Amino acid sequence: MTQRPYWRLPKGVTRGEWEYFHSIPVARDFDNYFSCNELFDYDVALILSKLDGHPFGRGGVVADLGCGTGRALVPLVEAGYQGLAIDLSPHMLSVVAEKSVAKDLTIHRLRANLVELDGVRDEAVDHALSMFSTLGMIVGGDHRQSALDHVCRILRPNGLFILHVHNRWFNLYDPGGPKWLLNNWFRSRFVSDVELGDKYFDYRGVHNMYLHVFSRGEITRMLRTAGFRICEMVPLEARRRRPLRVGWLCQGWRANGWIITAEKIKE
């Protein structure tokens, strides 16, 4: 793949992420690579319980924003929901298409940047997902806010938005984490294009992969600014297999991250 110059990258996308989105091996090996990830079993069960308990009932349209290979969306469609898979990776969407054919499911697919979802009309979907820290893959706080604004716009009033984010302060427990936190704080104060919570690392053969990790207050403010009411924030324990025990106690420091259920405020 020919590298794009920085000025031609889509909004909110780093060069490392552009490489990630266009990697055939990453897409083809995604399900196998994460086959033992216990978060994926837990979050799908949680999503189903939240959507099934909503007054809209089954049968509504669920948009999976940053769907990857459809690992969260496919079980929802099998349960009776209509699926809209949205991702910037053509190879991930190809895997979704193959799964829909193999399982005889109808899943509509849209290749799009989550920062630029103008192609989806207002109130087009009943519910939306953004799992596995997809929101954190968007570089730039203004771009992350734009993505959340789009999610709220395309949702029906009272529709649910379920998302997962990582907790910035959990890095205190990682080897090298305290050093990274101090360095990131310092650079965010004095380097114009660095924000508190920005991380770069090598990931599955991709150099300089980007991820923004959130504080509890930061993601709460962003969701409310976009027009959401937060219904529940489930703090995750270290291995993300279940909720944090004694979750009310200092979860802003102890949680690995959160699965958040938010509702679009009816205007």
C-alpha positions as protocol buffer text, in pm:
chain_id: "A"
residue {
  index: 1
  type: MET
  ca { x: 0 y: 0 z: 0 }
}
residue {
  index: 2
  type: THR
  ca { x: 134 y: 344 z: -94 }
}
residue {
  index: 3
  type: GLN
  ca { x: 161 y: 569 z: 208 }
}
residue {
  index: 4
  type: ARG
  ca { x: -55 y: 878 z: 206 }
}
residue {
  index: 5
  type: PRO
  ca { x: 99 y: 1213 z: 300 }
}
residue {
  index: 6
  type: TYR
  ca { x: -28 y: 1351 z: 629 }
}
residue {
  index: 7
  type: TRP
  ca { x: -241 y: 1614 z: 461 }
}
residue {
  index: 8
  type: ARG
  ca { x: -437 y: 1346 z: 271 }
}
residue {
  index: 9
  type: LEU
  ca { x: -524 y: 1132 z: 574 }
}
residue {
  index: 10
  type: PRO
  ca { x: -893 y: 1131 z: 675 }
}
residue {
  index: 11
  type: LYS
  ca { x: -991 y: 1345 z: 973 }
}
residue {
  index: 12
  type: GLY
  ca { x: -906 y: 1180 z: 1302 }
}
residue {
  index: 13
  type: VAL
  ca { x: -688 y: 909 z: 1144 }
}
residue {
  index: 14
  type: THR
  ca { x: -314 y: 871 z: 1202 }
}
residue {
  index: 15
  type: ARG
  ca { x: -74 y: 716 z: 953 }
}
residue {
  index: 16
  type: GLY
  ca { x: -40 y: 408 z: 1174 }
}
residue {
  index: 17
  type: GLU
  ca { x: -416 y: 364 z: 1179 }
}
residue {
  index: 18
  type: TRP
  ca { x: -438 y: 411 z: 803 }
}
residue {
  index: 19
  type: GLU
  ca { x: -196 y: 120 z: 773 }
}
residue {
  index: 20
  type: TYR
  ca { x: -405 y: -80 z: 1021 }
}
residue {
  index: 21
  type: PHE
  ca { x: -728 y: -18 z: 830 }
}
residue {
  index: 22
  type: HIS
  ca { x: -569 y: -137 z: 506 }
}
residue {
  index: 23
  type: SER
  ca { x: -396 y: -445 z: 645 }
}
residue {
  index: 24
  type: ILE
  ca { x: -540 y: -765 z: 502 }
}
residue {
  index: 25
  type: PRO
  ca { x: -363 y: -988 z: 761 }
}
residue {
  index: 26
  type: VAL
  ca { x: -502 y: -783 z: 1052 }
}
residue {
  index: 27
  type: ALA
  ca { x: -857 y: -823 z: 922 }
}
residue {
  index: 28
  type: ARG
  ca { x: -828 y: -1188 z: 825 }
}
residue {
  index: 29
  type: ASP
  ca { x: -672 y: -1292 z: 1155 }
}
residue {
  index: 30
  type: PHE
  ca { x: -885 y: -1067 z: 1378 }
}
residue {
  index: 31
  type: ASP
  ca { x: -1126 y: -1331 z: 1507 }
}
residue {
  index: 32
  type: ASN
  ca { x: -855 y: -1589 z: 1560 }
}
residue {
  index: 33
  type: TYR
  ca { x: -625 y: -1339 z: 1732 }
}
residue {
  index: 34
  type: PHE
  ca { x: -894 y: -1245 z: 1984 }
}
residue {
  index: 35
  type: SER
  ca { x: -1055 y: -1588 z: 2019 }
}
residue {
  index: 36
  type: CYS
  ca { x: -961 y: -1607 z: 2388 }
}
residue {
  index: 37
  type: ASN
  ca { x: -1054 y: -1248 z: 2474 }
}
residue {
  index: 38
  type: GLU
  ca { x: -1312 y: -1285 z: 2750 }
}
residue {
  index: 39
  type: LEU
  ca { x: -1426 y: -924 z: 2716 }
}
residue {
  index: 40
  type: PHE
  ca { x: -1593 y: -1020 z: 2388 }
}
residue {
  index: 41
  type: ASP
  ca { x: -1819 y: -1276 z: 2556 }
}
residue {
  index: 42
  type: TYR
  ca { x: -1908 y: -1041 z: 2838 }
}
residue {
  index: 43
  type: ASP
  ca { x: -1981 y: -732 z: 2631 }
}
residue {
  index: 44
  type: VAL
  ca { x: -2206 y: -909 z: 2379 }
}
residue {
  index: 45
  type: ALA
  ca { x: -2417 y: -1053 z: 2661 }
}
residue {
  index: 46
  type: LEU
  ca { x: -2438 y: -709 z: 2821 }
}
residue {
  index: 47
  type: ILE
  ca { x: -2536 y: -543 z: 2493 }
}
residue {
  index: 48
  type: LEU
  ca { x: -2813 y: -795 z: 2432 }
}
residue {
  index: 49
  type: SER
  ca { x: -2951 y: -749 z: 2783 }
}
residue {
  index: 50
  type: LYS
  ca { x: -2959 y: -369 z: 2743 }
}
residue {
  index: 51
  type: LEU
  ca { x: -3121 y: -371 z: 2399 }
}
residue {
  index: 52
  type: ASP
  ca { x: -3372 y: -644 z: 2484 }
}
residue {
  index: 53
  type: GLY
  ca { x: -3477 y: -449 z: 2792 }
}
residue {
  index: 54
  type: HIS
  ca { x: -3538 y: -130 z: 2595 }
}
residue {
  index: 55
  type: PRO
  ca { x: -3895 y: -25 z: 2503 }
}
residue {
  index: 56
  type: PHE
  ca { x: -3809 y: -32 z: 2131 }
}
residue {
  index: 57
  type: GLY
  ca { x: -3785 y: -412 z: 2151 }
}
residue {
  index: 58
  type: ARG
  ca { x: -3618 y: -641 z: 1899 }
}
residue {
  index: 59
  type: GLY
  ca { x: -3621 y: -579 z: 1527 }
}
residue {
  index: 60
  type: GLY
  ca { x: -3476 y: -229 z: 1528 }
}
residue {
  index: 61
  type: VAL
  ca { x: -3169 y: -113 z: 1336 }
}
residue {
  index: 62
  type: VAL
  ca { x: -2840 y: -131 z: 1527 }
}
residue {
  index: 63
  type: ALA
  ca { x: -2539 y: 56 z: 1385 }
}
residue {
  index: 64
  type: ASP
  ca { x: -2201 y: -86 z: 1485 }
}
residue {
  index: 65
  type: LEU
  ca { x: -1955 y: 203 z: 1454 }
}
residue {
  index: 66
  type: GLY
  ca { x: -1608 y: 62 z: 1397 }
}
residue {
  index: 67
  type: CYS
  ca { x: -1759 y: -284 z: 1357 }
}
residue {
  index: 68
  type: GLY
  ca { x: -1436 y: -467 z: 1271 }
}
residue {
  index: 69
  type: THR
  ca { x: -1530 y: -817 z: 1160 }
}
residue {
  index: 70
  type: GLY
  ca { x: -1880 y: -785 z: 1304 }
}
residue {
  index: 71
  type: ARG
  ca { x: -1806 y: -990 z: 1613 }
}
residue {
  index: 72
  type: ALA
  ca { x: -2056 y: -787 z: 1823 }
}
residue {
  index: 73
  type: LEU
  ca { x: -2308 y: -714 z: 1548 }
}
residue {
  index: 74
  type: VAL
  ca { x: -2355 y: -1066 z: 1408 }
}
residue {
  index: 75
  type: PRO
  ca { x: -2502 y: -1206 z: 1736 }
}
residue {
  index: 76
  type: LEU
  ca { x: -2745 y: -914 z: 1748 }
}
residue {
  index: 77
  type: VAL
  ca { x: -2866 y: -981 z: 1394 }
}
residue {
  index: 78
  type: GLU
  ca { x: -2898 y: -1350 z: 1478 }
}
residue {
  index: 79
  type: ALA
  ca { x: -3115 y: -1243 z: 1774 }
}
residue {
  index: 80
  type: GLY
  ca { x: -3352 y: -1051 z: 1548 }
}
residue {
  index: 81
  type: TYR
  ca { x: -3207 y: -701 z: 1515 }
}
residue {
  index: 82
  type: GLN
  ca { x: -3126 y: -535 z: 1184 }
}
residue {
  index: 83
  type: GLY
  ca { x: -2757 y: -462 z: 1136 }
}
residue {
  index: 84
  type: LEU
  ca { x: -2564 y: -170 z: 988 }
}
residue {
  index: 85
  type: ALA
  ca { x: -2188 y: -234 z: 989 }
}
residue {
  index: 86
  type: ILE
  ca { x: -1976 y: 81 z: 960 }
}
residue {
  index: 87
  type: ASP
  ca { x: -1597 y: 74 z: 938 }
}
residue {
  index: 88
  type: LEU
  ca { x: -1313 y: 248 z: 756 }
}
residue {
  index: 89
  type: SER
  ca { x: -1143 y: -83 z: 675 }
}
residue {
  index: 90
  type: PRO
  ca { x: -1260 y: -241 z: 348 }
}
residue {
  index: 91
  type: HIS
  ca { x: -1105 y: -571 z: 455 }
}
residue {
  index: 92
  type: MET
  ca { x: -1295 y: -582 z: 784 }
}
residue {
  index: 93
  type: LEU
  ca { x: -1618 y: -514 z: 596 }
}
residue {
  index: 94
  type: SER
  ca { x: -1534 y: -796 z: 355 }
}
residue {
  index: 95
  type: VAL
  ca { x: -1517 y: -1036 z: 649 }
}
residue {
  index: 96
  type: VAL
  ca { x: -1856 y: -906 z: 768 }
}
residue {
  index: 97
  type: ALA
  ca { x: -1997 y: -975 z: 420 }
}
residue {
  index: 98
  type: GLU
  ca { x: -1860 y: -1330 z: 424 }
}
residue {
  index: 99
  type: LYS
  ca { x: -2013 y: -1395 z: 766 }
}
residue {
  index: 100
  type: SER
  ca { x: -2351 y: -1262 z: 657 }
}
residue {
  index: 101
  type: VAL
  ca { x: -2352 y: -1494 z: 355 }
}
residue {
  index: 102
  type: ALA
  ca { x: -2234 y: -1796 z: 555 }
}
residue {
  index: 103
  type: LYS
  ca { x: -2500 y: -1739 z: 822 }
}
residue {
  index: 104
  type: ASP
  ca { x: -2772 y: -1622 z: 579 }
}
residue {
  index: 105
  type: LEU
  ca { x: -2804 y: -1286 z: 754 }
}
residue {
  index: 106
  type: THR
  ca { x: -2880 y: -943 z: 612 }
}
residue {
  index: 107
  type: ILE
  ca { x: -2620 y: -694 z: 731 }
}
residue {
  index: 108
  type: HIS
  ca { x: -2588 y: -365 z: 550 }
}
residue {
  index: 109
  type: ARG
  ca { x: -2233 y: -235 z: 523 }
}
residue {
  index: 110
  type: LEU
  ca { x: -2097 y: 117 z: 494 }
}
residue {
  index: 111
  type: ARG
  ca { x: -1735 y: 216 z: 460 }
}
residue {
  index: 112
  type: ALA
  ca { x: -1704 y: 551 z: 637 }
}
residue {
  index: 113
  type: ASN
  ca { x: -1497 y: 760 z: 872 }
}
residue {
  index: 114
  type: LEU
  ca { x: -1675 y: 797 z: 1206 }
}
residue {
  index: 115
  type: VAL
  ca { x: -1578 y: 1164 z: 1214 }
}
residue {
  index: 116
  type: GLU
  ca { x: -1757 y: 1220 z: 881 }
}
residue {
  index: 117
  type: LEU
  ca { x: -2086 y: 1030 z: 896 }
}
residue {
  index: 118
  type: ASP
  ca { x: -2282 y: 1283 z: 692 }
}
residue {
  index: 119
  type: GLY
  ca { x: -2392 y: 1003 z: 459 }
}
residue {
  index: 120
  type: VAL
  ca { x: -2618 y: 861 z: 729 }
}
residue {
  index: 121
  type: ARG
  ca { x: -2942 y: 1056 z: 768 }
}
residue {
  index: 122
  type: ASP
  ca { x: -3077 y: 1194 z: 1093 }
}
residue {
  index: 123
  type: GLU
  ca { x: -3252 y: 942 z: 1323 }
}
residue {
  index: 124
  type: ALA
  ca { x: -3179 y: 656 z: 1085 }
}
residue {
  index: 125
  type: VAL
  ca { x: -3100 y: 394 z: 1351 }
}
residue {
  index: 126
  type: ASP
  ca { x: -3260 y: 274 z: 1673 }
}
residue {
  index: 127
  type: HIS
  ca { x: -2942 y: 193 z: 1863 }
}
residue {
  index: 128
  type: ALA
  ca { x: -2566 y: 225 z: 1814 }
}
residue {
  index: 129
  type: LEU
  ca { x: -2251 y: 49 z: 1936 }
}
residue {
  index: 130
  type: SER
  ca { x: -1886 y: 147 z: 1949 }
}
residue {
  index: 131
  type: MET
  ca { x: -1698 y: -131 z: 2122 }
}
residue {
  index: 132
  type: PHE
  ca { x: -1336 y: -229 z: 2194 }
}
residue {
  index: 133
  type: SER
  ca { x: -1226 y: 133 z: 2245 }
}
residue {
  index: 134
  type: THR
  ca { x: -1308 y: 237 z: 1890 }
}
residue {
  index: 135
  type: LEU
  ca { x: -1375 y: 595 z: 2001 }
}
residue {
  index: 136
  type: GLY
  ca { x: -1023 y: 606 z: 2142 }
}
residue {
  index: 137
  type: MET
  ca { x: -878 y: 528 z: 1799 }
}
residue {
  index: 138
  type: ILE
  ca { x: -985 y: 873 z: 1678 }
}
residue {
  index: 139
  type: VAL
  ca { x: -702 y: 1125 z: 1715 }
}
residue {
  index: 140
  type: GLY
  ca { x: -797 y: 1472 z: 1836 }
}
residue {
  index: 141
  type: GLY
  ca { x: -1052 y: 1568 z: 2100 }
}
residue {
  index: 142
  type: ASP
  ca { x: -1248 y: 1778 z: 1854 }
}
residue {
  index: 143
  type: HIS
  ca { x: -1271 y: 1483 z: 1615 }
}
residue {
  index: 144
  type: ARG
  ca { x: -1382 y: 1247 z: 1892 }
}
residue {
  index: 145
  type: GLN
  ca { x: -1651 y: 1497 z: 1987 }
}
residue {
  index: 146
  type: SER
  ca { x: -1760 y: 1522 z: 1622 }
}
residue {
  index: 147
  type: ALA
  ca { x: -1796 y: 1143 z: 1609 }
}
residue {
  index: 148
  type: LEU
  ca { x: -2015 y: 1146 z: 1921 }
}
residue {
  index: 149
  type: ASP
  ca { x: -2223 y: 1430 z: 1777 }
}
residue {
  index: 150
  type: HIS
  ca { x: -2282 y: 1220 z: 1465 }
}
residue {
  index: 151
  type: VAL
  ca { x: -2385 y: 919 z: 1674 }
}
residue {
  index: 152
  type: CYS
  ca { x: -2643 y: 1129 z: 1858 }
}
residue {
  index: 153
  type: ARG
  ca { x: -2768 y: 1276 z: 1530 }
}
residue {
  index: 154
  type: ILE
  ca { x: -2828 y: 942 z: 1359 }
}
residue {
  index: 155
  type: LEU
  ca { x: -3004 y: 788 z: 1662 }
}
residue {
  index: 156
  type: ARG
  ca { x: -3377 y: 797 z: 1720 }
}
residue {
  index: 157
  type: PRO
  ca { x: -3479 y: 991 z: 2033 }
}
residue {
  index: 158
  type: ASN
  ca { x: -3440 y: 764 z: 2338 }
}
residue {
  index: 159
  type: GLY
  ca { x: -3221 y: 525 z: 2138 }
}
residue {
  index: 160
  type: LEU
  ca { x: -2928 y: 363 z: 2319 }
}
residue {
  index: 161
  type: PHE
  ca { x: -2559 y: 411 z: 2251 }
}
residue {
  index: 162
  type: ILE
  ca { x: -2332 y: 147 z: 2407 }
}
residue {
  index: 163
  type: LEU
  ca { x: -1955 y: 202 z: 2396 }
}
residue {
  index: 164
  type: HIS
  ca { x: -1634 y: 83 z: 2553 }
}
residue {
  index: 165
  type: VAL
  ca { x: -1338 y: 301 z: 2651 }
}
residue {
  index: 166
  type: HIS
  ca { x: -1012 y: 240 z: 2836 }
}
residue {
  index: 167
  type: ASN
  ca { x: -931 y: 412 z: 3165 }
}
residue {
  index: 168
  type: ARG
  ca { x: -627 y: 641 z: 3153 }
}
residue {
  index: 169
  type: TRP
  ca { x: -544 y: 593 z: 3521 }
}
residue {
  index: 170
  type: PHE
  ca { x: -528 y: 214 z: 3500 }
}
residue {
  index: 171
  type: ASN
  ca { x: -183 y: 270 z: 3350 }
}
residue {
  index: 172
  type: LEU
  ca { x: -65 y: 322 z: 3709 }
}
residue {
  index: 173
  type: TYR
  ca { x: -67 y: -59 z: 3742 }
}
residue {
  index: 174
  type: ASP
  ca { x: 120 y: -138 z: 3421 }
}
residue {
  index: 175
  type: PRO
  ca { x: 499 y: -173 z: 3397 }
}
residue {
  index: 176
  type: GLY
  ca { x: 617 y: 163 z: 3269 }
}
residue {
  index: 177
  type: GLY
  ca { x: 269 y: 307 z: 3310 }
}
residue {
  index: 178
  type: PRO
  ca { x: 349 y: 571 z: 3574 }
}
residue {
  index: 179
  type: LYS
  ca { x: 641 y: 691 z: 3363 }
}
residue {
  index: 180
  type: TRP
  ca { x: 416 y: 716 z: 3057 }
}
residue {
  index: 181
  type: LEU
  ca { x: 153 y: 909 z: 3255 }
}
residue {
  index: 182
  type: LEU
  ca { x: 410 y: 1161 z: 3374 }
}
residue {
  index: 183
  type: ASN
  ca { x: 565 y: 1199 z: 3030 }
}
residue {
  index: 184
  type: ASN
  ca { x: 223 y: 1230 z: 2863 }
}
residue {
  index: 185
  type: TRP
  ca { x: 113 y: 1495 z: 3114 }
}
residue {
  index: 186
  type: PHE
  ca { x: 431 y: 1694 z: 3055 }
}
residue {
  index: 187
  type: ARG
  ca { x: 410 y: 1672 z: 2674 }
}
residue {
  index: 188
  type: SER
  ca { x: 38 y: 1760 z: 2672 }
}
residue {
  index: 189
  type: ARG
  ca { x: 127 y: 2083 z: 2851 }
}
residue {
  index: 190
  type: PHE
  ca { x: 404 y: 2191 z: 2614 }
}
residue {
  index: 191
  type: VAL
  ca { x: 349 y: 2012 z: 2278 }
}
residue {
  index: 192
  type: SER
  ca { x: 56 y: 2151 z: 2079 }
}
residue {
  index: 193
  type: ASP
  ca { x: -49 y: 1829 z: 1904 }
}
residue {
  index: 194
  type: VAL
  ca { x: -36 y: 1602 z: 2211 }
}
residue {
  index: 195
  type: GLU
  ca { x: -341 y: 1559 z: 2435 }
}
residue {
  index: 196
  type: LEU
  ca { x: -361 y: 1409 z: 2780 }
}
residue {
  index: 197
  type: GLY
  ca { x: -436 y: 1040 z: 2722 }
}
residue {
  index: 198
  type: ASP
  ca { x: -270 y: 1001 z: 2378 }
}
residue {
  index: 199
  type: LYS
  ca { x: -71 y: 677 z: 2337 }
}
residue {
  index: 200
  type: TYR
  ca { x: 139 y: 547 z: 2046 }
}
residue {
  index: 201
  type: PHE
  ca { x: 263 y: 189 z: 2032 }
}
residue {
  index: 202
  type: ASP
  ca { x: 342 y: -101 z: 1795 }
}
residue {
  index: 203
  type: TYR
  ca { x: 45 y: -331 z: 1744 }
}
residue {
  index: 204
  type: ARG
  ca { x: 18 y: -648 z: 1536 }
}
residue {
  index: 205
  type: GLY
  ca { x: 288 y: -537 z: 1295 }
}
residue {
  index: 206
  type: VAL
  ca { x: 161 y: -180 z: 1269 }
}
residue {
  index: 207
  type: HIS
  ca { x: 401 y: 88 z: 1389 }
}
residue {
  index: 208
  type: ASN
  ca { x: 282 y: 395 z: 1581 }
}
residue {
  index: 209
  type: MET
  ca { x: -71 y: 270 z: 1639 }
}
residue {
  index: 210
  type: TYR
  ca { x: -274 y: 536 z: 1819 }
}
residue {
  index: 211
  type: LEU
  ca { x: -514 y: 508 z: 2112 }
}
residue {
  index: 212
  type: HIS
  ca { x: -664 y: 773 z: 2338 }
}
residue {
  index: 213
  type: VAL
  ca { x: -739 y: 656 z: 2692 }
}
residue {
  index: 214
  type: PHE
  ca { x: -1001 y: 846 z: 2889 }
}
residue {
  index: 215
  type: SER
  ca { x: -1065 y: 960 z: 3242 }
}
residue {
  index: 216
  type: ARG
  ca { x: -1414 y: 896 z: 3375 }
}
residue {
  index: 217
  type: GLY
  ca { x: -1489 y: 1268 z: 3385 }
}
residue {
  index: 218
  type: GLU
  ca { x: -1367 y: 1324 z: 3029 }
}
residue {
  index: 219
  type: ILE
  ca { x: -1590 y: 1066 z: 2862 }
}
residue {
  index: 220
  type: THR
  ca { x: -1884 y: 1170 z: 3079 }
}
residue {
  index: 221
  type: ARG
  ca { x: -1854 y: 1533 z: 2970 }
}
residue {
  index: 222
  type: MET
  ca { x: -1817 y: 1440 z: 2604 }
}
residue {
  index: 223
  type: LEU
  ca { x: -2129 y: 1224 z: 2601 }
}
residue {
  index: 224
  type: ARG
  ca { x: -2336 y: 1489 z: 2774 }
}
residue {
  index: 225
  type: THR
  ca { x: -2210 y: 1754 z: 2534 }
}
residue {
  index: 226
  type: ALA
  ca { x: -2321 y: 1538 z: 2240 }
}
residue {
  index: 227
  type: GLY
  ca { x: -2675 y: 1511 z: 2381 }
}
residue {
  index: 228
  type: PHE
  ca { x: -2671 y: 1185 z: 2577 }
}
residue {
  index: 229
  type: ARG
  ca { x: -2793 y: 1092 z: 2922 }
}
residue {
  index: 230
  type: ILE
  ca { x: -2569 y: 832 z: 3083 }
}
residue {
  index: 231
  type: CYS
  ca { x: -2774 y: 536 z: 3206 }
}
residue {
  index: 232
  type: GLU
  ca { x: -2495 y: 313 z: 3336 }
}
residue {
  index: 233
  type: MET
  ca { x: -2115 y: 293 z: 3347 }
}
residue {
  index: 234
  type: VAL
  ca { x: -1993 y: -61 z: 3412 }
}
residue {
  index: 235
  type: PRO
  ca { x: -1636 y: -52 z: 3549 }
}
residue {
  index: 236
  type: LEU
  ca { x: -1432 y: -348 z: 3425 }
}
residue {
  index: 237
  type: GLU
  ca { x: -1186 y: -548 z: 3631 }
}
residue {
  index: 238
  type: ALA
  ca { x: -825 y: -592 z: 3520 }
}
residue {
  index: 239
  type: ARG
  ca { x: -881 y: -875 z: 3271 }
}
residue {
  index: 240
  type: ARG
  ca { x: -1213 y: -727 z: 3150 }
}
residue {
  index: 241
  type: ARG
  ca { x: -1400 y: -1052 z: 3211 }
}
residue {
  index: 242
  type: ARG
  ca { x: -1657 y: -904 z: 3450 }
}
residue {
  index: 243
  type: PRO
  ca { x: -1750 y: -587 z: 3636 }
}
residue {
  index: 244
  type: LEU
  ca { x: -1508 y: -455 z: 3894 }
}
residue {
  index: 245
  type: ARG
  ca { x: -1577 y: -591 z: 4241 }
}
residue {
  index: 246
  type: VAL
  ca { x: -1687 y: -317 z: 4482 }
}
residue {
  index: 247
  type: GLY
  ca { x: -1724 y: -99 z: 4174 }
}
residue {
  index: 248
  type: TRP
  ca { x: -1832 y: 206 z: 4371 }
}
residue {
  index: 249
  type: LEU
  ca { x: -1493 y: 226 z: 4541 }
}
residue {
  index: 250
  type: CYS
  ca { x: -1247 y: 450 z: 4353 }
}
residue {
  index: 251
  type: GLN
  ca { x: -1342 y: 309 z: 4013 }
}
residue {
  index: 252
  type: GLY
  ca { x: -1180 y: 609 z: 3843 }
}
residue {
  index: 253
  type: TRP
  ca { x: -846 y: 468 z: 3954 }
}
residue {
  index: 254
  type: ARG
  ca { x: -917 y: 93 z: 3967 }
}
residue {
  index: 255
  type: ALA
  ca { x: -1121 y: 15 z: 3654 }
}
residue {
  index: 256
  type: ASN
  ca { x: -949 y: -116 z: 3341 }
}
residue {
  index: 257
  type: GLY
  ca { x: -1214 y: 73 z: 3147 }
}
residue {
  index: 258
  type: TRP
  ca { x: -1591 y: 111 z: 3118 }
}
residue {
  index: 259
  type: ILE
  ca { x: -1880 y: -19 z: 2912 }
}
residue {
  index: 260
  type: ILE
  ca { x: -2117 y: 274 z: 2902 }
}
residue {
  index: 261
  type: THR
  ca { x: -2487 y: 275 z: 2817 }
}
residue {
  index: 262
  type: ALA
  ca { x: -2618 y: 619 z: 2719 }
}
residue {
  index: 263
  type: GLU
  ca { x: -2954 y: 732 z: 2592 }
}
residue {
  index: 264
  type: LYS
  ca { x: -3020 y: 1003 z: 2337 }
}
residue {
  index: 265
  type: ILE
  ca { x: -3214 y: 1276 z: 2512 }
}
residue {
  index: 266
  type: LYS
  ca { x: -3552 y: 1334 z: 2350 }
}
residue {
  index: 267
  type: GLU
  ca { x: -3575 y: 1690 z: 2225 }
}
